Amino acid sequence: MSKKISDQELAEKCLKNSEYFNQLVDRYADKIRRYIARITGNWTESEDITQDVFFKAYKNIASFNPQMSFSAWLYRIAHNESVNFIKKHYRFKNVEFNDEIKNKLTEDNEALKKIFSLENVETVQNGLKKLNQKDREILELVFFEEKSYIEIADILQMHINSVGPTIKRAKNKLKTIIKQ
């Protein structure tokens, strides 16, 4: 039985043989595309943005620190590319709400379960749209991408001690908006 090569090892091997980068693309392409689509609200453009993310990752692989999480490094690039796309193409970002989002939020948060049990999906959808980009992104990372606080801190370039309170504030904002 062969041992699975870690992301960090693959990234190091990419410096000597670019073929290893394809394995990283295989591991992360779908996840990154879904993340970008949810952040930008644009599934069609997410493919192009994902290609840009992997191009930048490949181009800058030498700057990757193998002591850090490759996943967080890649998501940071995806975050930056998504923000750039939004700034360039939208004044306001619409978030598509679907059953996957509803189910994921209700699985992971008891307080939000009560709100969703009202079966007022339109109200929840409107609430998500009213959140600012920072709040939507942190909820995306914690609930949908299931990132750890350390990874979220790396991706959003914030102090680890700020992650928990920021998540709590974002959830409270969502609850407040929905209650109105």
N, C-alpha and C positions, 0 to 999 in steps of 0.2 A: 504494500500500500504506500503510495507516494505522499509525501508531506506537502501540504499546500504552502506555496511561497507567500510570505506576507507582503502587504502593499509596500512597506518600507524597503524590503529586499528587492522587489520588482523595480521600484524607483531607482535604487542604486544600480541595478543591472542595466537599466535603460541608458545609463551614461556610456556603457561599453557596447551595447547592442540594442538598437532602437526597436527590434522586434518584441522586446518585453513590454513595451508601452501598449501594444495591442491587448495584452492581458489586462492591463489596468483599464483600458477603454471598455473591454468586455464586462468587467466587474462593475463599472460605475455609469456607463452611458445611460441606461434606462432610469436609474435613480436621479441622476443629474438632470435629465430632461424633464422628469416629472416635477422636480423641485423648481426648475426654471419656469415651467408652464404655470405652476401655482403662484409663484411670485409675480410673474409678469402678467398673468391672466391671458396669455396668448399661446395656445398649444401649437399653432402653425409655425410661429417664429421660434419656438423653443428648440427645434431641430437645428436651425442655423446658429442660435446662441450656444447650444451644446457643442457644436463643432468648434466654435470660437474658443470655448472653455478648454477643450482638449488640445487645440492648437497652442494656446497660451501655456497650458500645463507642460506640453512637450517641449516647447521653446525654452521654458524656464525650469525644466526638471533639475538642472544643475544647482539651482538655488533652493531646492527642497532640502530641508533638514531631516534626515532619517530618524532623528531622535523624537520628532514630532509625529503627529497623526497625518498620514497621507490624505485620509478622508477629509479631515478638517481643512487641510491646505487646498484640496480640490473644491470643496464647497465654498471656501472663501473666494476663489476665482469665479465660481458660478454666481455667488452673491454679487460680486462687483460687476460682472457682465450683465446681470439682471437689472441692477440699479442703473447702469449706463443705458440699457435699452429703454427702461421706463422713463428716464429723464429725457431721452431723445424723442420718444414716440408718444408719451402720454402726459397729460397734465394731471389727470387723476387715474388711478389704477383700479380696474374692476377685478374682483376676485370671483371666479366661477365657483358656485357652491353646488355640491352634489352629495349624494348619499354616502360616499366614501368619507368625505369630510365630517358629515354629521355622525357617522358611526365611530370614526376615530376619536372625535372629541368626547363622545359619550362614554366610550370605553375607558378613557384615561382621566376623566375628571368628574367626580361625583357632583360637584356644585353645578356643573354645566348639564349633567344628566337631568336635573330637575327642569331646567329651561327647555331642553330638547324634548322632554316628555310632553310638553305642551303641543307637540306636533305642529308648531308654527314655523315651518322651514323658511318661509319668506321673511319672517322677522329676523331669524338668525342670519340669513343671507345678507339682509340689509345691514345688520350689525357688523358683520365682518367687513363689508364694504366701507363702513364708516371709520374703521380703525385706521390709524396712520400706518405707514409702511413699516416702521420699526416694530410696532406691535404685531402686525400680521406676520412679519418675518420670524420673530421669536416664537410665536405660536406654531408656525410651520415647522421650524426646526425641532421643537420639543415634541409636538404631537404627531406630525406626519413623517418626519425624517428620523425621529427617535434618537436624536443626538444627545450626548451627555452634556452636562453643564460646562465641562472643560472644552468640548468641541464647539459648543455654542459661543463661548467666550472667544475662542480662536477665530471662528467664522465671522462673527460680528465685531471683532476687535474691541472687546469690552473686558473689564476686569471680572474675574471669576466670581467675586463676591457680589457683583451687580446682577448676575444672571437670574438668580432666584427671585429677588424683588422685582426685576423687570418683567419676568413671566407672570408673577402675581398681579402686578399692575395691569398688564395687558389683558389677563383673564377678567379682572375686576371691571376694566373699561368695557369689555365685551358684554359682561353681565349687565352693567348699568345701561348700556345702549339698548340691549334687548328688553330690559324691564320697562324702558320708556315706550 
